């Protein structure tokens, strides 16, 4: 199984899952999410816990990568920048 690591992908919604930000240089797994309202739904996981969503402008690209490589590869996102949360 291959491991694909993507950088410079922005994530949102961390506050919905208890954390205010992702760990800098942390490695998070991207995976499909079942959602009847959004056929391109993707979530960001830390282990088995959902921690965020990719920003909307990145979702279709990420969905395409997951769709062509899954289940042959694990797709990870690396947090490379921290945005302040107010």
Biopython code that builds the backbone (N, CA, C, O; Angstrom):
import numpy as np
from Bio.PDB.StructureBuilder import StructureBuilder

atoms = [
    (1, "UNK", "N", (0.831, -1.171, 0.000)),
    (1, "UNK", "CA", (0.000, 0.000, 0.000)),
    (1, "UNK", "C", (0.887, 1.250, 0.000)),
    (1, "UNK", "O", (1.871, 1.324, 0.735)),
    (2, "UNK", "N", (0.529, 2.214, -0.822)),
    (2, "UNK", "CA", (1.282, 3.461, -0.912)),
    (2, "UNK", "C", (0.730, 4.490, 0.066)),
    (2, "UNK", "O", (-0.434, 4.432, 0.462)),
    (3, "UNK", "N", (1.578, 5.419, 0.440)),
    (3, "UNK", "CA", (1.170, 6.544, 1.274)),
    (3, "UNK", "C", (1.370, 7.817, 0.463)),
    (3, "UNK", "O", (2.477, 8.094, 0.001)),
    (4, "UNK", "N", (0.308, 8.587, 0.288)),
    (4, "UNK", "CA", (0.371, 9.850, -0.431)),
    (4, "UNK", "C", (0.204, 10.965, 0.599)),
    (4, "UNK", "O", (-0.772, 10.977, 1.349)),
    (5, "UNK", "N", (1.155, 11.904, 0.637)),
    (5, "UNK", "CA", (1.093, 13.009, 1.590)),
    (5, "UNK", "C", (0.919, 14.308, 0.811)),
    (5, "UNK", "O", (1.737, 14.637, -0.049)),
    (6, "UNK", "N", (-0.143, 15.040, 1.112)),
    (6, "UNK", "CA", (-0.437, 16.314, 0.463)),
    (6, "UNK", "C", (-0.210, 17.452, 1.448)),
    (6, "UNK", "O", (-0.621, 17.376, 2.606)),
    (7, "UNK", "N", (0.442, 18.499, 0.983)),
    (7, "UNK", "CA", (0.665, 19.687, 1.809)),
    (7, "UNK", "C", (-0.111, 20.854, 1.194)),
    (7, "UNK", "O", (-0.620, 20.752, 0.078)),
    (8, "UNK", "N", (-0.193, 21.942, 1.920)),
    (8, "UNK", "CA", (-0.854, 23.167, 1.455)),
    (8, "UNK", "C", (-2.334, 22.975, 1.177)),
    (8, "UNK", "O", (-2.885, 23.642, 0.301)),
    (9, "UNK", "N", (-2.975, 22.097, 1.888)),
    (9, "UNK", "CA", (-4.408, 21.889, 1.789)),
    (9, "UNK", "C", (-5.010, 22.497, 3.049)),
    (9, "UNK", "O", (-4.655, 22.089, 4.155)),
    (10, "UNK", "N", (-5.905, 23.455, 2.907)),
    (10, "UNK", "CA", (-6.470, 24.123, 4.068)),
    (10, "UNK", "C", (-7.647, 23.341, 4.638)),
    (10, "UNK", "O", (-8.445, 22.761, 3.902)),
    (11, "UNK", "N", (-7.735, 23.339, 5.961)),
    (11, "UNK", "CA", (-8.815, 22.638, 6.655)),
    (11, "UNK", "C", (-9.635, 23.636, 7.461)),
    (11, "UNK", "O", (-9.125, 24.662, 7.912)),
    (12, "UNK", "N", (-10.915, 23.319, 7.632)),
    (12, "UNK", "CA", (-11.835, 24.169, 8.395)),
    (12, "UNK", "C", (-12.666, 23.295, 9.328)),
    (12, "UNK", "O", (-12.679, 22.072, 9.196)),
    (13, "UNK", "N", (-13.351, 23.923, 10.260)),
    (13, "UNK", "CA", (-14.290, 23.212, 11.120)),
    (13, "UNK", "C", (-13.681, 22.498, 12.300)),
    (13, "UNK", "O", (-14.336, 21.656, 12.913)),
    (14, "UNK", "N", (-12.431, 22.815, 12.639)),
    (14, "UNK", "CA", (-11.802, 22.129, 13.759)),
    (14, "UNK", "C", (-12.568, 22.352, 15.063)),
    (14, "UNK", "O", (-12.637, 21.464, 15.912)),
    (15, "UNK", "N", (-13.139, 23.543, 15.212)),
    (15, "UNK", "CA", (-13.854, 23.860, 16.454)),
    (15, "UNK", "C", (-15.086, 22.974, 16.664)),
    (15, "UNK", "O", (-15.565, 22.841, 17.791)),
    (16, "UNK", "N", (-15.592, 22.380, 15.609)),
    (16, "UNK", "CA", (-16.741, 21.484, 15.731)),
    (16, "UNK", "C", (-16.385, 20.173, 16.422)),
    (16, "UNK", "O", (-17.266, 19.483, 16.934)),
    (17, "UNK", "N", (-15.111, 19.830, 16.441)),
    (17, "UNK", "CA", (-14.668, 18.542, 16.970)),
    (17, "UNK", "C", (-13.757, 18.678, 18.186)),
    (17, "UNK", "O", (-13.046, 17.735, 18.533)),
    (18, "UNK", "N", (-13.771, 19.845, 18.838)),
    (18, "UNK", "CA", (-13.066, 19.997, 20.103)),
    (18, "UNK", "C", (-11.680, 20.602, 20.026)),
    (18, "UNK", "O", (-11.176, 21.093, 21.037)),
    (19, "UNK", "N", (-11.047, 20.584, 18.869)),
    (19, "UNK", "CA", (-9.722, 21.196, 18.786)),
    (19, "UNK", "C", (-9.846, 22.528, 18.057)),
    (19, "UNK", "O", (-10.686, 22.674, 17.169)),
    (20, "UNK", "N", (-9.022, 23.492, 18.423)),
    (20, "UNK", "CA", (-9.078, 24.815, 17.800)),
    (20, "UNK", "C", (-8.143, 24.917, 16.600)),
    (20, "UNK", "O", (-8.281, 25.822, 15.777)),
    (21, "UNK", "N", (-7.201, 23.998, 16.503)),
    (21, "UNK", "CA", (-6.277, 24.000, 15.370)),
    (21, "UNK", "C", (-5.684, 22.602, 15.229)),
    (21, "UNK", "O", (-5.819, 21.762, 16.118)),
    (22, "UNK", "N", (-5.031, 22.371, 14.105)),
    (22, "UNK", "CA", (-4.331, 21.111, 13.887)),
    (22, "UNK", "C", (-2.873, 21.289, 14.286)),
    (22, "UNK", "O", (-2.338, 22.394, 14.194)),
    (23, "UNK", "N", (-2.231, 20.225, 14.724)),
    (23, "UNK", "CA", (-0.823, 20.294, 15.117)),
    (23, "UNK", "C", (0.050, 20.605, 13.910)),
    (23, "UNK", "O", (-0.079, 19.990, 12.851)),
    (24, "UNK", "N", (0.938, 21.570, 14.093)),
    (24, "UNK", "CA", (1.859, 21.946, 13.028)),
    (24, "UNK", "C", (2.730, 20.749, 12.670)),
    (24, "UNK", "O", (3.309, 20.114, 13.552)),
    (25, "UNK", "N", (2.822, 20.446, 11.402)),
    (25, "UNK", "CA", (3.546, 19.302, 10.842)),
    (25, "UNK", "C", (2.913, 17.961, 11.219)),
    (25, "UNK", "O", (3.521, 16.912, 11.011)),
    (26, "UNK", "N", (1.706, 17.987, 11.769)),
    (26, "UNK", "CA", (0.997, 16.750, 12.074)),
    (26, "UNK", "C", (0.546, 16.064, 10.794)),
    (26, "UNK", "O", (0.402, 16.713, 9.758)),
    (27, "UNK", "N", (0.326, 14.785, 10.858)),
    (27, "UNK", "CA", (-0.091, 14.000, 9.706)),
    (27, "UNK", "C", (-1.519, 13.525, 9.946)),
    (27, "UNK", "O", (-1.787, 12.833, 10.928)),
    (28, "UNK", "N", (-2.436, 13.893, 9.053)),
    (28, "UNK", "CA", (-3.853, 13.586, 9.194)),
    (28, "UNK", "C", (-4.330, 12.835, 7.962)),
    (28, "UNK", "O", (-3.897, 13.120, 6.845)),
    (29, "UNK", "N", (-5.225, 11.874, 8.168)),
    (29, "UNK", "CA", (-5.728, 11.075, 7.061)),
    (29, "UNK", "C", (-6.986, 11.707, 6.470)),
    (29, "UNK", "O", (-7.853, 12.188, 7.199)),
    (30, "UNK", "N", (-7.071, 11.700, 5.157)),
    (30, "UNK", "CA", (-8.262, 12.166, 4.453)),
    (30, "UNK", "C", (-9.051, 10.944, 3.994)),
    (30, "UNK", "O", (-8.476, 9.958, 3.533)),
    (31, "UNK", "N", (-10.365, 11.020, 4.125)),
    (31, "UNK", "CA", (-11.194, 9.893, 3.711)),
    (31, "UNK", "C", (-12.585, 10.370, 3.324)),
    (31, "UNK", "O", (-13.010, 11.463, 3.701)),
    (32, "UNK", "N", (-13.282, 9.542, 2.572)),
    (32, "UNK", "CA", (-14.649, 9.851, 2.164)),
    (32, "UNK", "C", (-15.558, 9.944, 3.387)),
    (32, "UNK", "O", (-15.306, 9.321, 4.419)),
    (33, "UNK", "N", (-16.618, 10.736, 3.249)),
    (33, "UNK", "CA", (-17.634, 10.824, 4.282)),
    (33, "UNK", "C", (-18.985, 10.573, 3.622)),
    (33, "UNK", "O", (-19.268, 11.109, 2.551)),
    (34, "UNK", "N", (-19.809, 9.766, 4.259)),
    (34, "UNK", "CA", (-21.152, 9.543, 3.736)),
    (34, "UNK", "C", (-21.995, 10.775, 4.023)),
    (34, "UNK", "O", (-22.176, 11.156, 5.179)),
    (35, "UNK", "N", (-22.507, 11.394, 2.968)),
    (35, "UNK", "CA", (-23.307, 12.598, 3.107)),
    (35, "UNK", "C", (-24.267, 12.666, 1.925)),
    (35, "UNK", "O", (-23.840, 12.839, 0.783)),
    (36, "UNK", "N", (-25.547, 12.533, 2.197)),
    (36, "UNK", "CA", (-26.524, 12.504, 1.101)),
    (36, "UNK", "C", (-26.718, 13.873, 0.452)),
    (36, "UNK", "O", (-27.319, 13.962, -0.619)),
    (37, "UNK", "N", (-26.220, 14.945, 1.080)),
    (37, "UNK", "CA", (-26.367, 16.289, 0.527)),
    (37, "UNK", "C", (-25.152, 16.746, -0.261)),
    (37, "UNK", "O", (-25.223, 17.736, -0.989)),
    (38, "UNK", "N", (-24.039, 16.037, -0.127)),
    (38, "UNK", "CA", (-22.794, 16.432, -0.795)),
    (38, "UNK", "C", (-22.072, 15.190, -1.290)),
    (38, "UNK", "O", (-21.501, 14.438, -0.500)),
    (39, "UNK", "N", (-22.099, 14.980, -2.593)),
    (39, "UNK", "CA", (-21.492, 13.768, -3.156)),
    (39, "UNK", "C", (-19.972, 13.794, -3.092)),
    (39, "UNK", "O", (-19.338, 12.751, -3.250)),
    (40, "UNK", "N", (-19.366, 14.969, -2.862)),
    (40, "UNK", "CA", (-17.914, 15.087, -2.795)),
    (40, "UNK", "C", (-17.411, 15.219, -1.358)),
    (40, "UNK", "O", (-16.310, 15.724, -1.140)),
    (41, "UNK", "N", (-18.187, 14.779, -0.385)),
    (41, "UNK", "CA", (-17.837, 14.970, 1.028)),
    (41, "UNK", "C", (-16.573, 14.197, 1.405)),
    (41, "UNK", "O", (-16.458, 12.995, 1.163)),
    (42, "UNK", "N", (-15.633, 14.926, 2.004)),
    (42, "UNK", "CA", (-14.374, 14.364, 2.482)),
    (42, "UNK", "C", (-14.138, 14.910, 3.885)),
    (42, "UNK", "O", (-14.436, 16.073, 4.156)),
    (43, "UNK", "N", (-13.611, 14.085, 4.771)),
    (43, "UNK", "CA", (-13.296, 14.510, 6.136)),
    (43, "UNK", "C", (-11.819, 14.290, 6.421)),
    (43, "UNK", "O", (-11.146, 13.514, 5.742)),
    (44, "UNK", "N", (-11.328, 14.989, 7.441)),
    (44, "UNK", "CA", (-9.946, 14.872, 7.889)),
    (44, "UNK", "C", (-9.966, 14.169, 9.247)),
    (44, "UNK", "O", (-10.687, 14.581, 10.155)),
    (45, "UNK", "N", (-9.177, 13.114, 9.377)),
    (45, "UNK", "CA", (-9.163, 12.292, 10.588)),
    (45, "UNK", "C", (-7.794, 12.295, 11.242)),
    (45, "UNK", "O", (-6.764, 12.341, 10.570)),
    (46, "UNK", "N", (-7.803, 12.243, 12.570)),
    (46, "UNK", "CA", (-6.607, 11.993, 13.361)),
    (46, "UNK", "C", (-6.816, 10.616, 13.978)),
    (46, "UNK", "O", (-7.490, 10.487, 15.000)),
    (47, "UNK", "N", (-6.246, 9.601, 13.369)),
    (47, "UNK", "CA", (-6.559, 8.221, 13.757)),
    (47, "UNK", "C", (-7.970, 7.888, 13.313)),
    (47, "UNK", "O", (-8.264, 7.904, 12.118)),
    (48, "UNK", "N", (-8.846, 7.585, 14.263)),
    (48, "UNK", "CA", (-10.240, 7.272, 13.921)),
    (48, "UNK", "C", (-11.182, 8.429, 14.234)),
    (48, "UNK", "O", (-12.382, 8.336, 13.974)),
    (49, "UNK", "N", (-10.650, 9.521, 14.792)),
    (49, "UNK", "CA", (-11.480, 10.655, 15.193)),
    (49, "UNK", "C", (-11.488, 11.727, 14.109)),
    (49, "UNK", "O", (-10.435, 12.170, 13.649)),
    (50, "UNK", "N", (-12.692, 12.138, 13.708)),
    (50, "UNK", "CA", (-12.829, 13.218, 12.736)),
    (50, "UNK", "C", (-12.440, 14.524, 13.413)),
    (50, "UNK", "O", (-12.920, 14.823, 14.506)),
    (51, "UNK", "N", (-11.566, 15.312, 12.765)),
    (51, "UNK", "CA", (-11.098, 16.548, 13.373)),
    (51, "UNK", "C", (-11.361, 17.791, 12.523)),
    (51, "UNK", "O", (-11.285, 18.905, 13.042)),
    (52, "UNK", "N", (-11.666, 17.633, 11.237)),
    (52, "UNK", "CA", (-11.851, 18.806, 10.383)),
    (52, "UNK", "C", (-12.422, 18.380, 9.025)),
    (52, "UNK", "O", (-12.662, 17.203, 8.756)),
    (53, "UNK", "N", (-12.623, 19.390, 8.197)),
    (53, "UNK", "CA", (-13.004, 19.202, 6.797)),
    (53, "UNK", "C", (-12.024, 19.985, 5.926)),
    (53, "UNK", "O", (-11.517, 21.020, 6.358)),
    (54, "UNK", "N", (-11.748, 19.515, 4.710)),
    (54, "UNK", "CA", (-10.935, 20.333, 3.800)),
    (54, "UNK", "C", (-11.747, 21.559, 3.384)),
    (54, "UNK", "O", (-12.974, 21.500, 3.294)),
    (55, "UNK", "N", (-11.058, 22.657, 3.134)),
    (55, "UNK", "CA", (-11.728, 23.860, 2.668)),
    (55, "UNK", "C", (-12.404, 23.576, 1.330)),
    (55, "UNK", "O", (-11.880, 22.818, 0.514)),
    (56, "UNK", "N", (-13.553, 24.178, 1.109)),
    (56, "UNK", "CA", (-14.402, 23.844, -0.037)),
    (56, "UNK", "C", (-13.681, 23.919, -1.386)),
    (56, "UNK", "O", (-13.945, 23.097, -2.263)),
    (57, "UNK", "N", (-12.781, 24.882, -1.569)),
    (57, "UNK", "CA", (-12.103, 24.990, -2.865)),
    (57, "UNK", "C", (-11.108, 23.863, -3.125)),
    (57, "UNK", "O", (-10.632, 23.709, -4.250)),
    (58, "UNK", "N", (-10.787, 23.071, -2.096)),
    (58, "UNK", "CA", (-9.860, 21.952, -2.253)),
    (58, "UNK", "C", (-10.549, 20.597, -2.302)),
    (58, "UNK", "O", (-9.918, 19.587, -2.616)),
    (59, "UNK", "N", (-11.837, 20.571, -1.993)),
    (59, "UNK", "CA", (-12.542, 19.292, -1.827)),
    (59, "UNK", "C", (-12.588, 18.480, -3.117)),
    (59, "UNK", "O", (-12.333, 17.276, -3.086)),
    (60, "UNK", "N", (-12.905, 19.099, -4.243)),
    (60, "UNK", "CA", (-13.021, 18.333, -5.494)),
    (60, "UNK", "C", (-11.689, 17.724, -5.921)),
    (60, "UNK", "O", (-11.651, 16.602, -6.426)),
    (61, "UNK", "N", (-10.603, 18.456, -5.723)),
    (61, "UNK", "CA", (-9.277, 17.921, -6.055)),
    (61, "UNK", "C", (-8.963, 16.743, -5.141)),
    (61, "UNK", "O", (-8.520, 15.693, -5.606)),
    (62, "UNK", "N", (-9.190, 16.918, -3.846)),
    (62, "UNK", "CA", (-8.927, 15.857, -2.883)),
    (62, "UNK", "C", (-9.819, 14.648, -3.138)),
    (62, "UNK", "O", (-9.363, 13.509, -3.046)),
    (63, "UNK", "N", (-11.083, 14.890, -3.458)),
    (63, "UNK", "CA", (-12.008, 13.802, -3.772)),
    (63, "UNK", "C", (-11.516, 13.025, -4.999)),
    (63, "UNK", "O", (-11.577, 11.795, -5.025)),
    (64, "UNK", "N", (-11.034, 13.742, -6.003)),
    (64, "UNK", "CA", (-10.512, 13.085, -7.197)),
    (64, "UNK", "C", (-9.308, 12.211, -6.895)),
    (64, "UNK", "O", (-9.190, 11.109, -7.430)),
    (65, "UNK", "N", (-8.415, 12.693, -6.044)),
    (65, "UNK", "CA", (-7.245, 11.897, -5.653)),
    (65, "UNK", "C", (-7.681, 10.656, -4.890)),
    (65, "UNK", "O", (-7.198, 9.558, -5.163)),
    (66, "UNK", "N", (-8.597, 10.825, -3.932)),
    (66, "UNK", "CA", (-9.096, 9.677, -3.176)),
    (66, "UNK", "C", (-9.800, 8.678, -4.088)),
    (66, "UNK", "O", (-9.631, 7.468, -3.943)),
    (67, "UNK", "N", (-10.576, 9.185, -5.014)),
    (67, "UNK", "CA", (-11.370, 8.331, -5.897)),
    (67, "UNK", "C", (-10.497, 7.503, -6.833)),
    (67, "UNK", "O", (-10.861, 6.377, -7.171)),
    (68, "UNK", "N", (-9.356, 8.035, -7.257)),
    (68, "UNK", "CA", (-8.498, 7.292, -8.190)),
    (68, "UNK", "C", (-7.493, 6.387, -7.475)),
    (68, "UNK", "O", (-7.018, 5.419, -8.068)),
    (69, "UNK", "N", (-7.159, 6.678, -6.216)),
    (69, "UNK", "CA", (-6.149, 5.887, -5.523)),
    (69, "UNK", "C", (-6.723, 4.939, -4.480)),
    (69, "UNK", "O", (-6.080, 3.944, -4.145)),
    (70, "UNK", "N", (-7.905, 5.213, -3.961)),
    (70, "UNK", "CA", (-8.506, 4.412, -2.886)),
    (70, "UNK", "C", (-8.971, 3.082, -3.442)),
    (70, "UNK", "O", (-9.550, 3.119, -4.528)),
    (71, "UNK", "N", (-8.802, 1.938, -2.860)),
    (71, "UNK", "CA", (-8.176, 1.640, -1.581)),
    (71, "UNK", "C", (-6.703, 1.253, -1.705)),
    (71, "UNK", "O", (-6.135, 0.692, -0.768)),
    (72, "UNK", "N", (-6.076, 1.543, -2.847)),
    (72, "UNK", "CA", (-4.685, 1.142, -3.047)),
    (72, "UNK", "C", (-3.706, 2.009, -2.254)),
    (72, "UNK", "O", (-2.564, 1.608, -2.029)),
    (73, "UNK", "N", (-4.152, 3.200, -1.831)),
    (73, "UNK", "CA", (-3.257, 4.129, -1.150)),
    (73, "UNK", "C", (-3.960, 4.802, 0.014)),
    (73, "UNK", "O", (-5.179, 4.976, 0.003)),
    (74, "UNK", "N", (-3.189, 5.175, 1.010)),
    (74, "UNK", "CA", (-3.681, 6.031, 2.075)),
    (74, "UNK", "C", (-3.296, 7.463, 1.727)),
    (74, "UNK", "O", (-2.149, 7.726, 1.366)),
    (75, "UNK", "N", (-4.243, 8.388, 1.831)),
    (75, "UNK", "CA", (-3.980, 9.785, 1.518)),
    (75, "UNK", "C", (-3.937, 10.565, 2.821)),
    (75, "UNK", "O", (-4.891, 10.548, 3.599)),
    (76, "UNK", "N", (-2.819, 11.252, 3.054)),
    (76, "UNK", "CA", (-2.610, 12.020, 4.277)),
    (76, "UNK", "C", (-2.455, 13.494, 3.949)),
    (76, "UNK", "O", (-2.013, 13.862, 2.860)),
    (77, "UNK", "N", (-2.822, 14.325, 4.904)),
    (77, "UNK", "CA", (-2.616, 15.759, 4.807)),
    (77, "UNK", "C", (-1.631, 16.160, 5.896)),
    (77, "UNK", "O", (-1.734, 15.694, 7.030)),
    (78, "UNK", "N", (-0.684, 17.016, 5.561)),
    (78, "UNK", "CA", (0.287, 17.492, 6.551)),
    (78, "UNK", "C", (-0.003, 18.961, 6.824)),
    (78, "UNK", "O", (-0.052, 19.778, 5.904)),
    (79, "UNK", "N", (-0.195, 19.286, 8.102)),
    (79, "UNK", "CA", (-0.421, 20.673, 8.507)),
    (79, "UNK", "C", (0.904, 21.423, 8.444)),
    (79, "UNK", "O", (1.839, 21.096, 9.175)),
    (80, "UNK", "N", (0.987, 22.426, 7.576)),
    (80, "UNK", "CA", (2.245, 23.155, 7.398)),
    (80, "UNK", "C", (2.144, 24.613, 7.808)),
    (80, "UNK", "O", (3.152, 25.320, 7.819)),
    (81, "UNK", "N", (0.948, 25.077, 8.146)),
    (81, "UNK", "CA", (0.768, 26.456, 8.538)),
    (81, "UNK", "C", (-0.355, 26.510, 9.564)),
    (81, "UNK", "O", (-1.260, 25.677, 9.543)),
    (82, "UNK", "N", (-0.299, 27.468, 10.443)),
    (82, "UNK", "CA", (-1.324, 27.596, 11.472)),
    (82, "UNK", "C", (-2.031, 28.930, 11.291)),
    (82, "UNK", "O", (-1.392, 29.978, 11.199)),
    (83, "UNK", "N", (-3.347, 28.880, 11.240)),
    (83, "UNK", "CA", (-4.149, 30.090, 11.170)),
    (83, "UNK", "C", (-4.719, 30.362, 12.549)),
    (83, "UNK", "O", (-5.064, 29.436, 13.282)),
    (84, "UNK", "N", (-4.813, 31.624, 12.895)),
    (84, "UNK", "CA", (-5.370, 31.945, 14.209)),
    (84, "UNK", "C", (-6.891, 31.818, 14.162)),
    (84, "UNK", "O", (-7.527, 32.137, 13.157)),
    (85, "UNK", "N", (-7.451, 31.350, 15.259)),
    (85, "UNK", "CA", (-8.898, 31.178, 15.368)),
    (85, "UNK", "C", (-9.402, 32.167, 16.391)),
    (85, "UNK", "O", (-8.897, 32.220, 17.513)),
    (86, "UNK", "N", (-10.396, 32.953, 16.013)),
    (86, "UNK", "CA", (-10.938, 33.979, 16.925)),
    (86, "UNK", "C", (-12.261, 33.522, 17.514)),
    (86, "UNK", "O", (-12.869, 34.246, 18.301)),
]
sb = StructureBuilder()
sb.init_structure("model")
sb.init_model(0)
sb.init_chain("A")
sb.init_seg("    ")
for serial, (resi, resn, name, xyz) in enumerate(atoms, 1):
    if name == "N":
        sb.init_residue(resn, " ", resi, " ")
    sb.init_atom(name, np.array(xyz, "f"), 0.0, 1.0, " ", f" {name:<3s}", serial, name[0])
structure = sb.get_structure()
